[in-house]
């Protein structure tokens, strides 16, 4: 393998000599550097996939003597974002000595507890199941990755023969075995029987490569994967059209998005039969090539081969029996059409569980599909949160790449169902799931807060993300919205939000906002009608333009957004919450406030009317009445502060203290106070309450509802 290290075609060469030189002599730092480079290229391994390690000398804290320590990615980590805190550190000699107490394949799971007796750094991450796979090999630096190109060969019917011929015996082969102690012993046996090899292919699983330095391991890994990818590329089309050729054409991109946004809430409703799920949609060209093909019906039921793929995508996808250009306007008819397919999938999954379960298997989990394929349109995925569902779609795309490669050179083979079950319901995997944090109050919920690029709206959005929801940020001001999106990305990460321009007086933008929510997350559960403005003028000074603007934004805007939300919520069939941010002024009369105050009163009564109508759909409609929320609020722009100060005979600077002093509690009201009130309605404790008004005004007696 003499590939030029800087001229790779199918993988990214990212090594920087200057950066690496700064780390010279620190093998652990070089391990982290190498790991991050490998994890940055999704062609090498996906999020959370694979493992890397190094072995280096360190002082034993008890004896002071130099001893060999293995540093390896800990349980549940990701090599692309790996830091030292994510590594496990173990005594190599102790780890290898565990062979002396190993009782055989039927007892290998008990070895995981014994890893704790080998830990060197007591503050390090818990060791993963891959630990013995690295520990029994003698190399200083080892990479275990799940590159599509290598797995395509590993999952091919003739994978062992192809590997031997392609690499002239330089890459060993170990048949499929669940990761664990036994597989570690088999890797060492393969090496002993094939001295001088540069790596080992794991049947249906992935690739092991190594080197005496971090750089040599990195280059060896890239060279092996590059060679696998080159081989696949040379063979595409030789056996015939890819995936048996095209069976149907994709819709145009805009049409695909329209179909997906219309269908996603319906699919989300089906997939949320046990708990609310977050969705993801992709119409990636690789996905379309597969789902539009003649071989879809043959290959899709087989499922995936690599354990990392399978754990995130389930035993197999659900393929929809819908025409690409199917009329989706009759929601009930579409639900009736799809219901048998979901029932059949749930039965299939239940039968799979009942057939394969062991006496000590964990209880059956959610029986709904994770991956849903819509030929001609794209791929939907549904899971507990946005990151998990996005990664599931990425892993299924990896699986498509594997099937494509395996079919080009041989015949694709998936894991036998019993083997797949043994991975999915592995007691060690179950223990990992049980260690995960419990869901937050708003986990699985999607919230659209109008006017959420500042003030009250932004505070509500932050509160909801803190409590587990994903949010649809929106604003009329594109620059303000972009800045808020960047803020959320920096604080919460890219999977916490999406953004959309929204003027609540614009019907097209309202529709687009809900389409964007459906494409990004699958639908919507919580609507906060927060967008607003204020105009304070005397009766003489009030104009028709002022009056129309107030009623268009506050009253009609609230109605139109709620109307659109109800359409999505009814598609989902899982209920929802509408909270209208109204005002103390809906109940309290004051000077220079005819337009704003009467519009707020209309908002309040519209909320009651909507609550009365939507209860049958389990859609709750409630009101939060703030007063004098000055901090970071657009409401004080455009002369409102000056107008209110004039009405009260004070200066603008005196307004905050004036508002606080007139309350029973003598408190200044902040955006976070309104956010907390919204969470009180949506957090689960008030699920049987609708048509209510919650005052958040510090106590204004005239605003008491009763």
Protein Blocks (a to p, Z undefined) as FASTA:
>chain_A
ZZdfklcfkbccfbdfklmmmmgoiaklmmmmmmmmmmmpmklocehiacdddddddddf
klopacdddddddehiafklgcfklpccddfklmmmmmmmpgbjklmmmmmmmmmmmpfb
lmbccddfklmmmmmpcbfbdcddddfklmmmmmpmklmmmmmmmnnopaccdddddedj
klmmmmmmmmmmmghiabdcdehibccdddfbfklmmmmmmmmmmmmmmmmmmmgokloc
eehiafbdcddfklmmmmmmmmmmmmmmmmmmmbccdddddfbfklmmmmmpmklmmmmm
nopfblmlmmmnojbdcdddddfklcfklmmlmmmmmmmmmmmmmmmmmmmmmmmpcfkl
ccdddfbdfbdcdehiaccdddfbfklmmmmmmmmmmmmmmmmmmmmmmccddddfklmm
mmmmgmklmmmmmmpccddfkgoiacddehilgcjllmmmmmmmmnopacddddfblmlm
mmmmmmmmmmnopklpccddddfkbmklmmmmmmmmmmmnopafbdcdfbccdddddfkl
pcfklmmmmmmmmmmmmmmmmmmmmmmmmmnonopaddddfbfklmpccehilmmmmmmm
mmmmmmmmmmmmmmmnopacdddddehilghpaklgghlmmmmmmmnopafklmmmmmmm
mpmnlpacdfklmmmmmmmmmnopammgghiacddehpaaklpmZZ
